[in-house]
Amino acid sequence: MMTSTSGRNWDNKLFTGEWLPGHGESVPAREAATGASLAMLATASTADVAASVEIARQAQAEWAGWSFDRRAEVLRNVARLIRERTAEFNHWNIRECGSIPAKAEWEIQAVYEQAQMAAAMPMQPVGELYPSAMPGRMNYCQRLPIGVVGVIAPWNFPILLSMRSVLPALAVGNAVVLKPDLQSAVCGGLLLAEVFEAAGLPRGVFHVLPGGPQTGADLVAHPDVKMISFTGSTQVGRSIGEVCGRMLKKVALELGGNNPLVVLDDADLEVASSCGAWGAFLHQGQICMQAGRHLVQRGVAERYIGLLAERASRLVVGNPATEPVHLGPLINLRQAERVEDIVQRSVAMGARIVAGGRRQGQFFEATVLADVTPDMPAFSEEIFGPVAPVTVFDTDEEAVTLVKRSPYGLAAAVHGSAMGRASALASKLRAGMVHINDQTVNNEFHIPFGGMGASGNGGRFGGPANFEEFTQTQWVSVSHKGIQYPF
C-alpha cells in the first residue's frame, strides 16, 4: 500500500537546487522486506543530467568564493539537521534497505561525524611554501576546487557512502551532483537534498538525480563533470575507470572485496569467532568489507567452526521494520538467489553446511560453510550475503598465499596472541586496511579509507586524504623583479 505523500518535497521530483519533475520514467521506492511501494521516484533523463551539470557549473564559482567560515557554518548546519532528523533517516534506511535499527543508528551517527569533520576542513591550510633556486622568486602551491564532482553511491550504506564524498567535496569549494541508487534513493539522496537546502547551501551547488545505469553513465561521460567518485562493484568501476581515463578525468573508485579473516593457532577463539560473526553477518553480509574468507589454522579449525556456528545459529532473521531481528532481508530477490547459488555450488563441490544455508524469499540465514577450498565459488567470489566460508591452512606462509589468491585488496584481519607474529603476517597482506585482533568491517571518519588491487584505484576517503582527493594543486611562482634570460 502506498504511503501518504503529503508534506514531502521530493515525491516524484529531482533536486537541482529546486524540486523539479524528472524526464525519465517514474519508479516506485520499495520496501526491501515486503516489496511494498513506499513512494514514487522521478528518474533523471540524459537531458536532466546535462541541465543539472550546467547549473552546478555556474553555481560552483560563487560557492568556492565564499569565505571559509561561511562554508563551515553551512556544514555545521548540515550536521545539526542530520542529528535532528535521525529518526526519519533511520525509518527510511530500515524500510528501503532492510537495515536493522542498530545498523541504521550507527550509520547516521557516522554521517554526523563526517559532517563535523567536513565543517573543520575549510579552515585548514590551503597551500605550502617552497624554496626556489631562482634569486628573488617565491614558490607556493595552493589547493583549488576541481569544479563539478559527480558522486555515484550504493544502496548498502547509502547515507554514509554518499556523504563521505559529498561533504568533503563541498567543504573545499566544489559543486556536487549525486546519483543515489534507486533502491535507496530516499534516505541516500532525497532526504539529504532537503537537509542541504535547509542548511543554507546556495542554490545549484548540490543536486540529487535518482536513476539507473544510464543516469550514471551520463554523469560519468559529461565533459563538465571534472571528477567522479564511485562506490560499487568492481565490474562497473572498471567501466567507469575506462571512460574517465579516456577523458583524463579524475576518478576515485572504491570497489568490491573478498576480505580474509586469518585465525592463527594462538588466537583467542572466543574473540576471533565473535569478530568472524560480526564481520560476516552484519547487515546480512552486504558490506564491501565483509569477512568473506575465514582462513583458520588447522589445529584450531574445528573449535573455531563450532563457535562460529553457535553464534550464527542464534541470529534471528526477519523484517526489521516490524520485529527485533539480527538480519533483515537481502536487498532484492536476485541477490538472494545469487547467494543461494554460491552456497549450493560450493556444497556440490564438497563444502559442508555447519549452520544455516536456507533461503526464504529475500531472507537468508546466517550460514557457516566448512571444508571450503580455493577452487570453490564461496572462496573465490565476493558473496555479499550472510555466509562465512572457512578454509583451513597449516603454516603462516600458506595463509599469506591463500590471501593472495584473490585479486581484491580492501580489508583484512589477523587474530593471534603473539603480536610480533601477527604483525609480521599482516605486513605481508596486500590490503588497504589490516586489523589485528579485530574484524574487517571498520571505519573511522578521520582515517584514510580505501583498497588496493581490484578493490580500488588507490583513492582514499577520510581525514587528510580528503584534501588530496577533492582538490587539484596549482604551483604559483612570484618574482619581485622580472628575470632577464639569455635571449
VEXDREN-2710 file (C-alpha; in Angstrom, 1 decimal):
% VEXDREN-2710
k/r/px/py/pz
1/MET/0.0/0.0/0.0
2/MET/1.3/3.4/-1.0
3/THR/2.3/5.6/2.0
4/SER/1.0/9.2/2.3
5/THR/2.8/11.7/0.2
6/SER/1.7/14.9/2.0
7/GLY/4.4/17.3/3.1
8/ARG/7.2/15.6/1.1
9/ASN/9.0/17.9/-1.3
10/TRP/10.7/15.0/-3.1
11/ASP/7.7/12.9/-4.2
12/ASN/8.4/12.2/-7.9
13/LYS/11.0/15.0/-8.1
14/LEU/14.6/15.6/-8.8
15/PHE/16.7/18.2/-6.9
16/THR/18.7/20.7/-8.9
17/GLY/18.6/23.5/-6.3
18/GLU/14.9/23.3/-6.6
19/TRP/12.4/20.5/-6.8
20/LEU/11.5/19.6/-10.4
21/PRO/9.9/16.7/-12.2
22/GLY/12.3/14.4/-13.9
23/HIS/12.0/13.5/-17.6
24/GLY/12.9/9.8/-17.0
25/GLU/10.4/7.2/-16.0
26/SER/8.7/7.2/-12.6
27/VAL/9.6/4.1/-10.5
28/PRO/8.4/3.0/-7.0
29/ALA/10.6/3.1/-4.0
30/ARG/10.1/-0.3/-2.5
31/GLU/10.4/-1.8/1.0
32/ALA/13.2/-4.4/0.9
33/ALA/11.4/-6.8/3.3
34/THR/7.9/-6.8/1.6
35/GLY/8.3/-5.3/-1.8
36/ALA/5.6/-2.8/-0.9
37/SER/5.6/0.6/-2.7
38/LEU/6.6/3.4/-0.3
39/ALA/6.7/6.3/-2.7
40/MET/7.2/7.2/-6.4
41/LEU/10.6/8.4/-7.6
42/ALA/11.4/10.6/-10.5
43/THR/14.4/9.5/-12.5
44/ALA/16.8/11.7/-14.5
45/SER/17.0/11.6/-18.2
46/THR/20.1/12.4/-20.2
47/ALA/18.7/16.0/-20.7
48/ASP/18.2/16.2/-16.9
49/VAL/21.8/15.3/-16.2
50/ALA/23.0/17.9/-18.7
51/ALA/20.9/20.6/-17.3
52/SER/21.9/19.8/-13.7
53/VAL/25.6/19.8/-14.5
54/GLU/25.3/23.2/-16.2
55/ILE/23.5/24.6/-13.1
56/ALA/26.2/23.1/-10.9
57/ARG/29.0/24.5/-13.1
58/GLN/27.6/28.0/-12.8
59/ALA/26.9/27.8/-9.1
60/GLN/30.3/26.4/-8.1
61/ALA/32.4/29.5/-8.6
62/GLU/30.2/31.5/-6.2
63/TRP/30.3/28.8/-3.6
64/ALA/34.1/28.5/-3.9
65/GLY/34.3/32.2/-3.3
66/TRP/32.5/32.1/0.0
67/SER/34.8/32.7/3.0
68/PHE/35.9/29.7/4.9
69/ASP/33.8/30.5/7.9
70/ARG/30.6/30.8/5.9
71/ARG/31.1/27.4/4.2
72/ALA/31.9/25.9/7.6
73/GLU/28.7/27.3/9.0
74/VAL/26.6/25.6/6.3
75/LEU/28.3/22.3/7.0
76/ARG/27.7/22.7/10.8
77/ASN/24.1/23.3/10.0
78/VAL/24.1/20.0/8.0
79/ALA/25.5/18.1/11.0
80/ARG/22.8/19.6/13.2
81/LEU/20.0/18.8/10.8
82/ILE/21.2/15.3/10.3
83/ARG/21.0/14.8/14.1
84/GLU/17.6/16.4/14.3
85/ARG/16.2/14.2/11.6
86/THR/17.8/11.0/12.7
87/ALA/14.5/9.2/13.3
88/GLU/13.4/10.0/9.7
89/PHE/16.6/8.8/8.1
90/ASN/16.6/5.6/10.2
91/HIS/12.9/4.9/9.2
92/TRP/13.8/5.1/5.5
93/ASN/17.1/3.2/5.9
94/ILE/15.2/0.3/7.6
95/ARG/12.3/0.3/5.0
96/GLU/14.3/0.8/1.8
97/CYS/17.5/-1.1/2.6
98/GLY/16.5/-3.8/5.1
99/SER/18.8/-2.3/7.7
100/ILE/18.2/-3.4/11.3
101/PRO/17.7/-0.4/13.6
102/ALA/21.2/-0.7/15.2
103/LYS/22.8/-0.6/11.8
104/ALA/20.8/2.4/10.8
105/GLU/21.6/4.2/14.0
106/TRP/25.3/3.6/13.6
107/GLU/25.2/4.8/10.0
108/ILE/23.5/8.1/10.8
109/GLN/26.0/8.7/13.7
110/ALA/28.9/8.1/11.3
111/VAL/27.4/10.6/8.9
112/TYR/27.1/13.2/11.7
113/GLU/30.8/12.7/12.4
114/GLN/31.6/13.1/8.7
115/ALA/29.7/16.4/8.7
116/GLN/31.6/17.7/11.7
117/MET/34.9/16.7/10.1
118/ALA/33.9/18.4/6.9
119/ALA/32.9/21.6/8.7
120/ALA/36.5/21.8/10.0
121/MET/38.1/21.4/6.5
122/PRO/37.6/25.0/5.2
123/MET/39.7/26.5/8.0
124/GLN/42.7/24.2/7.2
125/PRO/45.8/25.5/5.3
126/VAL/45.2/25.7/1.6
127/GLY/48.8/25.8/0.4
128/GLU/52.5/25.2/1.0
129/LEU/55.6/27.4/0.5
130/TYR/58.6/26.0/-1.3
131/PRO/62.2/27.4/-1.7
132/SER/63.5/28.4/-5.1
133/ALA/66.9/28.2/-6.8
134/MET/66.0/31.4/-8.7
135/PRO/67.0/34.5/-6.8
136/GLY/64.1/36.7/-5.8
137/ARG/61.5/34.0/-6.6
138/MET/58.9/32.7/-4.1
139/ASN/57.1/29.4/-4.9
140/TYR/53.9/28.3/-3.3
141/CYS/51.4/25.5/-4.1
142/GLN/47.7/26.0/-3.4
143/ARG/44.8/23.7/-3.5
144/LEU/41.9/24.6/-5.8
145/PRO/38.5/23.0/-6.2
146/ILE/38.1/20.6/-9.0
147/GLY/34.8/22.1/-10.2
148/VAL/31.7/19.8/-10.5
149/VAL/32.1/16.4/-8.8
150/GLY/29.8/13.5/-9.7
151/VAL/29.1/11.1/-6.8
152/ILE/27.6/7.7/-7.6
153/ALA/26.6/5.9/-4.3
154/PRO/25.5/2.4/-3.5
155/TRP/22.5/1.1/-1.5
156/ASN/24.1/-0.8/1.3
157/PHE/25.2/2.2/3.4
158/PRO/23.5/4.8/1.3
159/ILE/23.8/7.8/3.5
160/LEU/27.4/7.3/4.7
161/LEU/28.8/6.2/1.4
162/SER/27.4/9.2/-0.4
163/MET/28.2/11.8/2.3
164/ARG/31.8/10.7/2.7
165/SER/32.3/12.1/-0.8
166/VAL/29.7/14.8/-0.9
167/LEU/30.7/16.6/2.3
168/PRO/34.5/17.0/1.8
169/ALA/33.9/17.8/-1.9
170/LEU/31.6/20.7/-0.9
171/ALA/33.9/21.7/2.0
172/VAL/36.8/22.6/-0.4
173/GLY/34.5/24.5/-2.8
174/ASN/33.2/22.0/-5.3
175/ALA/29.7/21.6/-6.6
176/VAL/28.3/18.1/-6.4
177/VAL/25.8/16.1/-8.4
178/LEU/24.8/12.9/-6.5
179/LYS/23.3/9.9/-8.2
180/PRO/21.9/7.6/-5.5
181/ASP/20.9/4.0/-6.2
182/LEU/17.2/3.7/-6.9
183/GLN/17.0/1.1/-4.2
184/SER/18.0/3.7/-1.6
185/ALA/17.1/7.0/-3.3
186/VAL/15.1/8.4/-0.4
187/CYS/17.4/8.0/2.6
188/GLY/20.6/8.1/0.4
189/GLY/19.6/11.2/-1.7
190/LEU/16.3/13.0/-1.5
191/LEU/16.3/13.5/2.3
192/LEU/19.9/14.7/2.0
193/ALA/18.8/17.3/-0.5
194/GLU/16.2/18.6/2.0
195/VAL/19.0/18.9/4.6
196/PHE/21.3/20.8/2.4
197/GLU/18.5/23.1/1.2
198/ALA/17.6/23.9/4.8
199/ALA/21.2/24.3/5.9
200/GLY/21.7/27.3/3.7
201/LEU/23.8/25.9/0.8
202/PRO/23.5/28.2/-2.2
203/ARG/21.1/27.1/-4.8
204/GLY/22.5/24.8/-7.5
205/VAL/25.6/23.7/-5.6
206/PHE/24.2/20.3/-4.7
207/HIS/22.0/18.1/-6.9
208/VAL/20.3/14.7/-6.4
209/LEU/19.4/12.8/-9.6
210/PRO/18.0/9.3/-8.9
211/GLY/18.4/6.9/-11.8
212/GLY/19.7/3.7/-13.1
213/PRO/22.9/2.7/-15.0
214/GLN/22.1/5.2/-17.9
215/THR/21.9/8.1/-15.5
216/GLY/25.3/7.1/-14.0
217/ALA/26.8/6.7/-17.5
218/ASP/25.5/10.2/-18.5
219/LEU/27.1/11.7/-15.4
220/VAL/30.4/10.0/-15.9
221/ALA/30.6/11.0/-19.6
222/HIS/29.7/14.6/-19.2
223/PRO/32.7/16.8/-20.0
224/ASP/31.9/19.4/-17.4
225/VAL/31.9/16.8/-14.6
226/LYS/35.6/17.0/-13.7
227/MET/35.7/14.2/-11.2
228/ILE/33.7/11.0/-10.4
229/SER/33.6/9.4/-7.0
230/PHE/32.1/5.9/-7.4
231/THR/31.4/3.3/-4.8
232/GLY/30.1/0.0/-6.1
233/SER/31.1/-3.2/-7.9
234/THR/34.5/-3.8/-9.4
235/GLN/32.9/-4.7/-12.8
236/VAL/31.1/-1.3/-13.0
237/GLY/34.1/0.5/-11.5
238/ARG/36.3/-0.8/-14.3
239/SER/34.0/0.6/-16.9
240/ILE/33.8/4.0/-15.2
241/GLY/37.6/4.0/-14.9
242/GLU/37.9/3.4/-18.7
243/VAL/35.7/6.3/-19.5
244/CYS/37.4/8.6/-17.1
245/GLY/40.8/7.5/-18.3
246/ARG/40.0/8.4/-21.9
247/MET/38.6/11.8/-20.8
248/LEU/41.6/12.4/-18.5
249/LYS/39.1/12.9/-15.7
250/LYS/40.0/12.4/-12.0
251/VAL/38.2/9.3/-10.6
252/ALA/38.0/7.7/-7.2
253/LEU/36.9/4.1/-7.2
254/GLU/36.0/2.2/-4.0
255/LEU/35.1/-1.2/-5.2
256/GLY/34.4/-4.7/-4.0
257/GLY/36.2/-7.0/-1.7
258/ASN/36.7/-10.6/-0.7
259/ASN/38.3/-9.9/2.7
260/PRO/40.2/-12.5/4.7
261/LEU/40.0/-13.0/8.4
262/VAL/43.0/-15.1/9.4
263/VAL/42.9/-17.0/12.7
264/LEU/46.2/-18.3/13.9
265/ASP/46.6/-21.2/16.3
266/ASP/47.4/-19.0/19.3
267/ALA/44.3/-16.8/18.8
268/ASP/41.7/-16.2/21.4
269/LEU/38.9/-18.2/19.7
270/GLU/36.0/-16.6/21.6
271/VAL/37.2/-13.2/20.4
272/ALA/38.0/-14.4/16.9
273/SER/34.6/-16.1/16.4
274/SER/32.9/-13.0/17.7
275/CYS/34.8/-10.9/15.2
276/GLY/34.1/-13.5/12.5
277/ALA/30.4/-13.5/13.1
278/TRP/30.2/-9.7/13.2
279/GLY/32.3/-9.3/10.1
280/ALA/30.4/-12.0/8.1
281/PHE/26.8/-11.4/9.1
282/LEU/26.4/-7.7/9.9
283/HIS/23.8/-6.1/7.5
284/GLN/23.3/-9.6/6.0
285/GLY/26.9/-9.6/4.8
286/GLN/26.1/-6.8/2.3
287/ILE/29.2/-4.8/3.0
288/CYS/32.3/-4.4/0.8
289/MET/34.5/-5.1/3.9
290/GLN/32.6/-8.3/4.8
291/ALA/34.7/-11.1/6.2
292/GLY/34.3/-13.2/3.1
293/ARG/37.0/-15.8/3.7
294/HIS/37.8/-17.2/7.1
295/LEU/41.2/-18.7/7.0
296/VAL/41.9/-20.8/10.1
297/GLN/45.0/-22.8/11.2
298/ARG/44.3/-26.5/11.2
299/GLY/44.9/-27.1/14.9
300/VAL/42.0/-24.7/16.0
301/ALA/39.8/-25.0/12.9
302/GLU/37.1/-27.3/14.3
303/ARG/36.8/-25.3/17.5
304/TYR/36.5/-22.0/15.6
305/ILE/33.9/-23.5/13.2
306/GLY/31.9/-24.7/16.2
307/LEU/32.0/-21.4/18.0
308/LEU/31.1/-19.5/14.8
309/ALA/28.2/-21.9/14.0
310/GLU/26.9/-21.4/17.6
311/ARG/26.9/-17.6/17.0
312/ALA/25.2/-18.0/13.6
313/SER/22.5/-20.3/14.9
314/ARG/21.4/-17.6/17.5
315/LEU/20.8/-14.9/14.9
316/VAL/17.2/-14.2/14.1
317/VAL/16.2/-13.4/10.6
318/GLY/13.1/-11.2/9.8
319/ASN/11.6/-7.9/8.9
320/PRO/13.5/-5.2/10.9
321/ALA/10.6/-2.8/10.5
322/THR/8.1/-5.0/12.4
323/GLU/10.2/-7.2/14.8
324/PRO/13.5/-7.3/16.6
325/VAL/15.9/-9.2/14.4
326/HIS/19.6/-9.5/13.8
327/LEU/19.4/-10.0/10.0
328/GLY/17.0/-8.3/7.7
329/PRO/16.3/-9.1/4.0
330/LEU/18.8/-9.0/1.2
331/ILE/18.3/-6.0/-1.0
332/ASN/16.4/-7.9/-3.7
333/LEU/15.5/-11.4/-4.8
334/ARG/18.2/-11.6/-7.5
335/GLN/20.9/-11.1/-4.9
336/ALA/19.3/-13.6/-2.5
337/GLU/19.2/-16.2/-5.3
338/ARG/22.8/-15.4/-6.2
339/VAL/23.9/-16.1/-2.6
340/GLU/22.0/-19.3/-2.6
341/ASP/23.6/-20.4/-5.8
342/ILE/27.1/-19.8/-4.5
343/VAL/26.3/-21.9/-1.4
344/GLN/24.8/-24.7/-3.4
345/ARG/27.6/-24.8/-6.0
346/SER/30.2/-24.9/-3.2
347/VAL/28.3/-27.7/-1.4
348/ALA/28.2/-29.7/-4.6
349/MET/32.0/-29.4/-4.8
350/GLY/32.4/-30.7/-1.2
351/ALA/31.8/-27.8/1.2
352/ARG/29.8/-28.7/4.3
353/ILE/27.0/-26.6/5.8
354/VAL/27.5/-26.3/9.5
355/ALA/24.9/-23.7/10.2
356/GLY/22.1/-22.0/8.2
357/GLY/22.2/-22.4/4.4
358/ARG/18.4/-21.8/3.8
359/ARG/16.7/-19.0/1.9
360/GLN/13.1/-17.9/2.2
361/GLY/12.4/-15.3/-0.4
362/GLN/14.9/-12.4/0.2
363/PHE/15.7/-13.7/3.7
364/PHE/18.8/-15.8/4.1
365/GLU/20.0/-17.5/7.3
366/ALA/23.4/-16.8/8.8
367/THR/25.5/-19.6/7.2
368/VAL/28.8/-21.2/8.1
369/LEU/30.5/-23.4/5.5
370/ALA/33.3/-25.8/6.4
371/ASP/35.8/-27.7/4.1
372/VAL/35.9/-24.8/1.6
373/THR/38.8/-25.0/-0.9
374/PRO/40.2/-22.3/-3.1
375/ASP/38.5/-23.7/-6.2
376/MET/35.0/-23.2/-4.8
377/PRO/32.9/-20.1/-5.5
378/ALA/32.4/-19.5/-1.8
379/PHE/36.2/-18.8/-1.7
380/SER/36.8/-17.0/-5.0
381/GLU/33.7/-14.8/-5.4
382/GLU/32.5/-11.8/-3.4
383/ILE/29.4/-13.2/-1.8
384/PHE/27.7/-10.1/-0.5
385/GLY/25.5/-12.2/1.7
386/PRO/25.5/-13.7/5.3
387/VAL/27.9/-16.6/4.5
388/ALA/31.1/-17.4/6.4
389/PRO/33.3/-19.9/4.3
390/VAL/36.0/-21.5/6.4
391/THR/39.3/-22.7/4.7
392/VAL/42.0/-24.5/6.7
393/PHE/45.7/-23.7/6.4
394/ASP/48.8/-25.3/8.1
395/THR/51.6/-22.6/8.0
396/ASP/51.7/-18.8/8.2
397/GLU/53.2/-18.8/4.7
398/GLU/50.3/-20.8/3.4
399/ALA/47.9/-18.3/4.9
400/VAL/49.5/-15.5/3.1
401/THR/49.4/-17.5/-0.2
402/LEU/45.7/-18.1/0.3
403/VAL/45.0/-14.5/1.0
404/LYS/46.8/-13.6/-2.3
405/ARG/44.7/-16.0/-4.3
406/SER/42.1/-13.2/-4.5
407/PRO/42.6/-10.1/-6.7
408/TYR/40.8/-8.0/-4.2
409/GLY/42.7/-6.0/-1.6
410/LEU/40.3/-4.0/0.5
411/ALA/40.4/-5.1/4.2
412/ALA/41.9/-8.0/6.2
413/ALA/42.1/-9.1/9.8
414/VAL/44.6/-11.3/11.7
415/HIS/44.0/-12.9/15.0
416/GLY/46.8/-14.1/17.3
417/SER/48.2/-13.6/20.7
418/ALA/51.8/-13.1/19.7
419/MET/51.9/-9.6/18.4
420/GLY/55.2/-10.0/16.5
421/ARG/53.9/-13.0/14.6
422/ALA/50.5/-11.4/13.8
423/SER/52.1/-8.1/12.8
424/ALA/54.6/-9.9/10.5
425/LEU/51.9/-11.8/8.8
426/ALA/49.7/-8.7/8.5
427/SER/52.6/-6.8/6.8
428/LYS/52.6/-9.4/4.0
429/LEU/49.0/-8.9/3.1
430/ARG/48.1/-6.7/0.1
431/ALA/45.1/-4.8/1.6
432/GLY/44.4/-1.2/2.1
433/MET/43.3/-1.8/5.7
434/VAL/44.5/-4.5/8.1
435/HIS/43.2/-5.0/11.6
436/ILE/44.9/-7.2/14.2
437/ASN/42.6/-8.9/16.7
438/ASP/39.6/-7.2/15.2
439/GLN/37.2/-7.8/12.3
440/THR/37.3/-6.5/8.8
441/VAL/34.3/-4.1/8.9
442/ASN/36.0/-1.0/10.3
443/ASN/35.5/2.7/9.5
444/GLU/36.7/5.8/11.4
445/PHE/35.9/9.1/9.8
446/HIS/39.3/10.7/10.3
447/ILE/41.5/7.8/9.0
448/PRO/42.1/7.3/5.2
449/PHE/39.9/4.5/3.9
450/GLY/40.4/2.6/0.6
451/GLY/41.7/-0.5/-1.1
452/MET/44.3/-2.0/-3.4
453/GLY/44.1/-4.2/-6.5
454/ALA/40.6/-5.0/-7.7
455/SER/39.2/-3.1/-4.7
456/GLY/40.0/0.3/-5.9
457/ASN/42.4/2.6/-7.8
458/GLY/44.3/3.8/-4.7
459/GLY/42.0/6.7/-3.9
460/ARG/41.3/7.4/-0.2
461/PHE/38.5/8.9/1.8
462/GLY/38.8/10.4/5.3
463/GLY/40.9/12.8/7.3
464/PRO/43.8/14.4/5.4
465/ALA/43.2/12.2/2.4
466/ASN/40.1/14.2/1.6
467/PHE/42.2/17.3/0.6
468/GLU/44.2/15.2/-1.9
469/GLU/41.1/13.5/-3.2
470/PHE/38.8/16.5/-3.8
471/THR/41.2/19.3/-4.9
472/GLN/43.8/19.9/-7.5
473/THR/47.2/21.6/-6.9
474/GLN/48.4/24.7/-8.6
475/TRP/52.0/25.9/-8.5
476/VAL/52.4/29.7/-8.3
477/SER/55.8/31.4/-8.6
478/VAL/56.2/35.1/-7.8
479/SER/59.3/37.1/-8.8
480/HIS/59.5/40.5/-7.2
481/LYS/61.6/41.8/-10.2
482/GLY/61.4/40.5/-13.7
483/ILE/64.1/37.9/-14.6
484/GLN/66.4/38.6/-17.6
485/TYR/67.1/35.4/-19.6
486/PRO/69.9/34.8/-22.1
487/PHE/67.5/35.6/-25.0
END
